């Protein structure tokens, strides 16, 4: 049984009059969790949609308000650990509602959707390649992250941003075409460029892209932790994923105005031939993965 730190349990019992459970990597895959990982606390039934990050003792916690609708949040709630219940709602019974077969079906659908998203960027990457190679490289890198998330989900693992590269390392790949696709996607992301100097250069841009996010301090705490531990590839991968999530919400006008910022943040090439070559590999990998 996973043990939740006592000071977190006390905080929940004293301050949250709703059912609460730990979700995220601390419950789903605690052996993979790092010291910098926060405790994600799902609060069921609170009306407010606010998400807050607090420090309790030596731990960071993230308060996430969720409706009491397990079917809407099955991917997030699988393997959750009960912290606090109340008399009007039995959270432990809700945990039992999460049927493994339903969970796997939803995870598979998530994986296919991610790979289809990667495929759908094909025309966009080609259309702007000659005039805006940096933005073409941006969409290629985003597509590579989409593909890898999809492959992880299809293998039975829910992608966790900070741990995603390690999840990929531990993934059992039986099909050669999928293995080749993973290699192509990692090359699109550019892990061979994961040096301290490259990461520091990207950080300034990421700080600007991520400046309005509620969890920016937590994000940079994780980046500093990975750097301190010498986990350069994991840090580089994580930074690119953070950039990807920020950029997906931006407008075409933003992309045009801030191309240089995007290039620095995502560590992008403007080599047209390299973009074409990597895109061809990723495209074939996406198509092959969806065949079966």
Order of alpha helices (4+ residues) and beta strands (2+ residues): alpha-beta-alpha-beta-beta-beta-alpha-beta-alpha-alpha-alpha-alpha-alpha-alpha-alpha-alpha-alpha-alpha-alpha-alpha
